[in-house]
Amino acid sequence: MTVKDRNTIDYIAQSEDGSRVTLIMLEDRPLDTPGLRKETLSKINEYMALIAADNFTEIVPEAAGASVRVQYNVLDDPEQEPALVEVLVEANRLFSKNGIDFQINHLNL
């Protein structure tokens, strides 16, 4: 699964105590894949729209009463792709503005 599957939540994780739900985007392709920046931006916008939707907790019931985090999991070091870094910095700003924690997780497998 990759960010190109923009109409899906890649993974949902919940903290043991139920106080936090993490919506995870997974990018397992090389970061120099053509169109990746645009696909990542589209996926980020979809996650933001979902979280802002009135029926968010109907779609993601685990989120009822929990704080929400969005996590971008990536195999390659995103710092190697400046155009992608710009998108991720802007995503962090937008999510933070809306009280949502945004993290980049370099899996380094």
Rosetta blueprint (number, residue, H / E / L):
1 M L
2 T L
3 V L
4 K L
5 D L
6 R L
7 N L
8 T L
9 I L
10 D L
11 Y E
12 I E
13 A E
14 Q E
15 S L
16 E L
17 D L
18 G L
19 S L
20 R E
21 V E
22 T E
23 L E
24 I E
25 M E
26 L E
27 E E
28 D L
29 R L
30 P L
31 L L
32 D L
33 T L
34 P L
35 G L
36 L H
37 R H
38 K H
39 E H
40 T H
41 L H
42 S H
43 K H
44 I H
45 N H
46 E H
47 Y H
48 M H
49 A H
50 L H
51 I H
52 A H
53 A L
54 D L
55 N L
56 F H
57 T H
58 E H
59 I H
60 V L
61 P H
62 E H
63 A H
64 A L
65 G L
66 A L
67 S E
68 V E
69 R E
70 V E
71 Q E
72 Y E
73 N E
74 V E
75 L L
76 D L
77 D L
78 P H
79 E H
80 Q H
81 E L
82 P H
83 A H
84 L H
85 V H
86 E H
87 V H
88 L H
89 V H
90 E H
91 A H
92 N H
93 R H
94 L H
95 F H
96 S H
97 K H
98 N L
99 G L
100 I L
101 D E
102 F E
103 Q E
104 I E
105 N E
106 H E
107 L L
108 N L
109 L L
